[in-house]
Amino acid sequence: MVRVVSFKDLPTTDLLVDAVYEGAPGGQLSGEALSKVLPGTGNLGGFRASGRGDDKKFVVLYTSGEDQDWPDKLDNSTGQFVYFGDNKTPGHELHDTDRGGNRILRRAFDLLHATPANRALIPPFFIFQKYPTAVSARSVQFKGLAVPGFTGLPATSDLVAVWKTTKGQRFQNYQATFTVLDTEIISRAWLNDLAAGNSFTANAPAAWADWVSNGRYRPLAAESTTVIRDVATQMPDTVQKSAMLEVVWQHFKDAPRAFEAFAARVFQMHDPRVIIDEVTRASVDGGRDAIGRYLLGLSEDPVYAEFSLEAKCYRPPLNGASANTIGVKEVARLISRIRHREFGVLVTTSVIGRQAYEEVREDRHPIIFLSGKDITEILTASGFNTPETVKELLAREFEIPGGRN
């Protein structure tokens, strides 16, 4: 069970990974939790820095987890955290933001790639996510202590200015990659040290001190114990994404063969190392809707793992409709088509039934499942983050024979 810290205890509590810090009853801004846990950080915005000037005492990175245009993401299995800057609307230069969040990112990553001694000037980053409770909508969950960069990620890739277009206007924002360190508890003693401007003290977490001194990343990597996703976790978790899936389903439901090319494209969007060799014709597909390769190793000396892809445009459980679920029969069909040293991919607008899911995982068949939720998240990460942009993509690149949209 998640630990919940009450509002009255916030000024003296430690920070515990995944604990929830509760706001005051009533939902007023004055009862916001973060400014009470970490005084001096303010109560608004995604970037909440303590300290004046370029070099901050510490920085809070707050995410709602609900921004479709800028989807911050924590990968619990690796400890990698991707966070987007605060230039989220057109009309401003990349670093010209009210709260200076992008300037904070630029400064931190500049220091990261300067001399090793400059790491001591980089402030600790505390990650919090919106976590409404029955008591307060302004409660938050602590996700960890982070530092800029990630093992194996080059200096040209850990802070990237990405382009977006809104209503015909182009603008840039930062995409920053952090490592959440292997630190379960942040003591109140260290938080007090930071507030006083002293970071490298005896109270500092060992993983953070090791990174400052030696540049060694020790990520908080937590392998999931959940190997079977239930129906709820296979479906979109927001109204926006549900509407996106509805657009996909309505577009292809009367032309499921056309869905196969789209399914192959979605898998390719998921990972640039995916190569689609062919979307097969119905008369010759041998039970495989697409075939391709996954690139391993060096591009100059590649090794390929071949795969077979099966696409199922089945009715998702949306708008009160019951799901047409992927069952054992469909999964067994794909397994029977997988050749030696191949893996399989099953893409569906619906969900995978529990029995089929369990049999695949328990028997360790090399099958990747992409359900309705996965489709919408892959589309979102690729810039198609509204029902309108998805509809435009389908009309432009996946026109249904006969002109039906």
C-alpha atoms as one frame of an Amber mdcrd trajectory, in Angstrom:
protein
   0.000   0.000   0.000   1.201   3.509  -0.828   2.339   5.497   2.189   0.431
   8.776   2.595   1.937  11.681   4.555  -0.660  14.071   5.985  -0.550  17.801
   5.332   0.369  18.690   8.914   3.500  16.502   8.753   4.843  17.874   5.464
   7.354  20.426   6.869   9.244  17.776   8.874   8.909  14.622   6.806  11.595
  12.819   4.840  11.043  12.078   1.157  10.294   8.429   0.442  10.137   7.132
  -3.129   6.504   6.606  -4.231   5.086   8.045  -1.021   2.181  10.475  -1.420
   2.331  13.921   0.176  -1.171  15.125   0.812  -2.472  18.643   0.293  -4.840
  20.366   2.668  -8.575  19.645   2.455 -10.549  21.942   0.191  -8.151  22.058
  -2.750  -7.106  25.694  -2.246  -3.765  26.829  -3.676  -2.615  27.672  -0.157
  -3.041  23.994   0.685  -0.752  22.807  -2.106   1.634  20.108  -0.849   4.944
  20.790  -2.617   5.616  24.214  -1.157   5.130  22.757   2.328   7.410  19.761
   1.778  10.105  21.923   0.182   9.729  25.536   1.325  10.982  28.142  -1.091
   9.974  26.317  -4.264   6.644  28.053  -4.877   3.290  26.474  -5.573   2.866
  26.767  -9.345   4.521  25.485 -12.500   6.501  22.487 -13.622   9.882  23.968
 -12.641  10.110  25.031  -9.000  13.619  26.109  -8.140  15.070  27.180  -4.820
  17.759  29.832  -4.884  18.648  32.917  -6.876  20.938  33.287  -9.868  22.061
  30.606 -12.301  23.103  27.999  -9.738  20.118  26.764  -7.748  20.061  25.036
  -4.376  17.702  22.380  -5.713  14.985  22.066  -8.364  11.598  20.374  -8.288
  10.395  18.907 -11.592   6.632  18.563 -11.314   4.598  16.623 -13.869   0.877
  16.097 -14.119   1.420  13.035 -16.315  -1.503  14.269 -18.405   0.061  16.597
 -20.987  -0.655  14.972 -24.357   1.644  17.307 -26.277   4.583  16.929 -23.911
   4.388  13.444 -22.349   6.909  13.286 -19.479   7.793   9.668 -18.783   9.556
   7.672 -16.071  10.761   4.200 -17.034  10.783   2.317 -13.733  12.692  -0.600
 -15.236  15.740   1.542 -16.134  15.443   4.663 -13.984  15.377   6.913 -17.049
  13.188  10.012 -16.790  12.299  12.143 -19.826  11.035  15.622 -19.006   9.954
  18.411 -21.327  10.817  22.055 -20.815   8.473  24.964 -20.227   8.304  26.598
 -23.687   5.095  24.800 -24.527   3.298  27.361 -26.661   4.407  29.384 -29.707
   5.440  33.008 -29.589   8.608  32.801 -27.506  12.259  31.977 -27.995  13.352
  28.622 -26.546  14.740  30.097 -23.323  12.292  33.003 -22.946   9.894  31.473
 -20.418   8.265  32.976 -17.356   9.761  30.588 -14.818  13.083  30.090 -16.607
  12.776  26.314 -16.719  14.582  25.915 -20.010  17.419  28.107 -18.791  17.724
  25.797 -15.771  17.967  22.802 -18.114  20.539  24.473 -20.346  22.680  25.413
 -17.345  22.523  21.925 -15.787  23.447  20.116 -18.987  26.175  22.632 -19.860
  27.742  21.927 -16.478  27.319  18.182 -17.011  29.377  18.294 -20.197  32.034
  20.701 -18.896  34.763  19.653 -16.470  34.063  16.948 -13.838  34.417  19.539
 -11.069  31.373  21.363 -12.439  29.089  18.503 -11.426  29.184  19.943  -7.910
  27.367  23.026  -9.237  24.459  21.005 -10.625  21.483  21.126  -8.247  19.664
  17.973  -7.155  16.406  17.486  -9.052  13.395  16.145  -7.142  10.667  14.578
  -9.286   7.042  14.803  -8.197   3.878  13.744  -9.995   0.288  14.811  -9.537
  -1.547  12.306  -7.315  -5.024  13.456  -6.243  -6.414  11.846  -3.104  -9.817
  11.831  -1.445  -8.594  14.589   0.865  -6.976  16.909  -1.675  -6.635  17.262
  -5.444  -3.302  18.991  -4.801  -1.534  15.936  -3.390   1.681  14.729  -5.057
   3.771  11.579  -5.260   7.553  11.626  -4.947   9.172   9.702  -7.817  12.830
  10.116  -6.930  16.064  12.091  -6.845  17.419  12.733 -10.339  20.554  14.007
 -12.035  20.952  15.057 -15.687  22.104  12.528 -18.278  21.885   8.769 -18.576
  24.467   6.026 -19.004  25.244   5.419 -22.676  23.396   8.503 -23.879  25.739
  10.864 -25.769  26.026  14.557 -25.033  24.209  15.293 -28.294  21.105  13.389
 -27.164  20.481  14.040 -23.465  19.164  17.586 -24.002  17.479  18.101 -27.360
  15.505  21.054 -28.717  12.484  19.594 -30.492  10.181  21.399 -32.905   6.403
  21.434 -32.591   3.648  23.159 -34.570   0.518  24.656 -33.009  -2.052  26.341
 -35.241   0.534  26.738 -37.970   3.150  28.321 -35.699   6.456  26.528 -35.186
   8.414  26.668 -31.956  10.980  24.734 -29.938  11.055  23.149 -26.519  13.585
  21.039 -24.656  13.411  17.287 -24.163  15.708  16.432 -21.261  16.810  12.995
 -20.082  17.615  12.362 -16.417  18.605   9.387 -14.284  16.612   8.682 -11.136
  19.205   7.577  -8.604  19.051   4.486  -6.417  18.012   6.370  -3.294  14.900
   5.325  -1.401  14.857   8.019   1.274  15.885  11.661   1.185  16.395  12.717
   4.778  14.947  15.924   6.158  18.463  16.664   7.407  19.774  16.831   3.826
  16.788  18.882   2.701  17.653  21.362   5.451  21.287  21.362   4.290  20.169
  22.139   0.743  17.934  24.981   1.910  20.974  26.448   3.658  23.002  26.198
   0.453  25.069  23.163   1.457  24.639  20.127  -0.776  27.758  18.009  -0.283
  27.342  17.106   3.378  27.379  13.942   5.457  23.595  13.793   5.016  23.779
  13.583   1.212  22.553  10.287  -0.331  25.389   7.958  -1.280  24.277   7.563
  -4.902  24.155  11.331  -5.373  27.558  11.880  -3.736  29.042   9.129  -5.918
  27.686  10.804  -9.049  29.050  14.225  -8.055  32.485  12.833  -7.160  32.940
  10.194  -9.856  30.254  10.745 -12.496  28.894   7.254 -11.836  25.188   6.756
 -12.510  23.497   4.347 -10.107  19.900   4.236 -11.383  16.881   3.140  -9.414
  15.947   0.293 -11.736  12.932  -1.712 -10.580  11.863  -4.667 -12.673   8.095
  -4.985 -12.764   6.588  -7.948 -10.963   3.426  -7.620 -13.084   3.775  -9.714
 -16.216   0.088 -10.039 -17.060  -1.711  -6.805 -17.902  -5.392  -6.799 -17.107
  -8.027  -5.285 -19.386  -7.959  -1.890 -17.665  -4.197  -1.458 -18.094  -4.420
  -2.359 -21.782  -6.878   0.441 -22.541  -6.287   4.211 -22.788  -6.196   5.939
 -19.419  -7.419   9.374 -20.518 -10.453  10.672 -22.367  -8.207  12.112 -25.064
  -6.481   8.819 -25.774  -9.785   6.935 -25.735 -11.037   9.330 -28.411  -7.880
   8.691 -30.450  -8.443   4.933 -30.284 -12.061   5.432 -31.306 -10.860   7.270
 -34.422  -8.577   4.354 -35.331 -11.308   1.772 -34.727 -13.926   3.650 -36.739
 -11.504   4.150 -39.626 -10.558   0.487 -40.001 -13.468  -1.493 -38.551 -15.069
  -2.211 -41.958 -11.711  -2.727 -43.668  -9.588  -4.793 -41.268  -7.112  -5.728
 -43.985  -6.190  -2.052 -44.300  -5.392  -2.059 -40.577  -2.393  -4.329 -41.201
  -0.277  -1.594 -42.805  -1.181   0.763 -39.980  -0.256  -1.840 -37.350   3.127
  -2.328 -38.998   3.639   1.439 -39.019   2.769   1.699 -35.318   5.359  -0.946
 -34.427   7.911   0.948 -36.501   7.020   4.201 -34.712   7.635   2.410 -31.430
  11.284   1.754 -32.218  13.404   3.131 -35.103  15.357  -0.138 -35.226  12.268
  -1.889 -36.604  12.423  -2.541 -40.344   9.202  -3.546 -42.105  10.107  -5.632
 -45.136   6.611  -6.416 -46.361   2.957  -6.102 -45.512   1.741  -9.379 -46.987
  -1.217  -9.997 -49.267  -4.123 -12.004 -47.907  -3.672 -14.831 -50.388  -0.001
 -15.403 -49.637   0.583 -14.214 -46.063   0.745 -17.683 -44.481  -0.938 -16.287
 -41.400   1.467 -13.356 -41.128   0.184  -9.863 -41.858   3.652  -8.317 -42.007
   7.227  -9.494 -41.790  10.307  -7.566 -40.860  13.599  -7.369 -39.025  14.863
  -5.797 -35.835  18.323  -4.260 -36.034  20.817  -5.360 -33.390  24.412  -4.325
 -32.912  26.289  -1.838 -35.075  24.790  -0.297 -38.184  28.076  -1.004 -40.015
  27.981  -4.667 -38.942  24.315  -5.410 -38.324  22.656  -8.466 -36.879  18.947
  -8.855 -37.559  16.243 -10.639 -35.587  13.337 -11.447 -37.887   9.734 -11.140
 -36.773   6.205 -11.878 -37.900   3.444  -9.400 -37.161  -0.242 -10.142 -36.761
  -2.793  -7.287 -36.826  -6.264  -7.591 -35.307  -8.703  -4.710 -35.701 -11.089
  -5.873 -32.995 -13.760  -3.845 -31.220 -12.307  -2.105 -28.162 -14.305  -1.591
 -24.942 -15.188   2.034 -25.622 -18.411   3.999 -25.107 -20.051   1.166 -23.221
 -19.337  -1.468 -25.876 -17.946  -4.842 -24.810 -14.495  -5.786 -26.037 -13.886
  -8.301 -28.784 -10.936  -9.812 -26.962  -7.850 -11.498 -28.424  -8.023 -15.082
 -27.224  -5.952 -18.240 -27.170  -6.885 -19.132 -30.761  -5.493 -15.930 -32.263
  -2.316 -16.040 -30.200  -1.738 -19.729 -30.970  -2.030 -18.930 -34.671   0.780
 -16.397 -34.425   2.959 -18.710 -32.336   2.591 -21.459 -34.949   3.854 -19.092
 -37.657   7.005 -18.024 -35.806  10.092 -19.670 -37.228  13.305 -20.604 -35.448
  15.000 -17.526 -33.936  12.077 -15.269 -34.816   9.774 -13.335 -32.527   6.166
 -12.335 -32.940   4.255  -9.065 -32.656   0.501  -8.850 -32.162  -1.104  -5.418
 -32.605  -4.761  -4.920 -31.742  -7.194  -2.071 -31.211  -8.683  -4.150 -28.384
  -7.141  -6.145 -25.507  -5.445  -9.499 -24.930  -7.519 -11.975 -22.907  -6.035
 -13.083 -19.607  -5.736 -16.774 -20.491  -3.928 -16.023 -23.734  -1.653 -13.512
 -21.995  -0.801 -15.972 -19.200  -0.006 -18.840 -21.551   2.375 -16.728 -23.600
   4.228 -15.355 -20.590   4.314 -18.599 -18.612   5.574 -20.576 -21.615   8.038
 -17.769 -22.447   6.982 -17.396 -26.058   8.753 -14.399 -27.674   5.609 -12.387
 -28.372   5.197  -8.605 -28.105   1.645  -7.422 -27.427   0.538  -3.935 -28.457
  -2.996  -3.218 -27.265  -5.299  -0.231 -27.670  -3.510   1.754 -24.969  -0.123
   1.062 -26.525  -1.297   2.276 -29.932  -2.418   5.607 -28.484   0.763   6.086
 -26.463   2.966   5.332 -29.472   0.962   7.759 -31.596   1.228  10.407 -28.878
   4.997  10.009 -28.604   5.216  10.357 -32.397   3.370  13.676 -32.398  -0.131
  12.423 -33.229  -1.594  13.355 -29.876  -5.186  14.403 -30.586  -8.127  12.751
 -32.364  -7.782  15.389 -35.091  -4.116  14.682 -35.833  -4.777  10.932 -35.836
  -7.668  11.407 -38.250  -5.438  13.484 -40.533  -2.740  10.788 -40.473  -5.213
   8.044 -41.364  -6.813  10.059 -44.159  -3.429  10.969 -45.603  -1.537   7.681
 -45.394  -4.115   4.928 -44.806  -6.982   5.752 -47.080  -9.625   3.029 -47.166
 -10.309   1.550 -50.630 -13.503   3.046 -52.001 -12.893   6.392 -50.334 -14.505
   5.616 -46.940 -12.899   7.362 -43.944
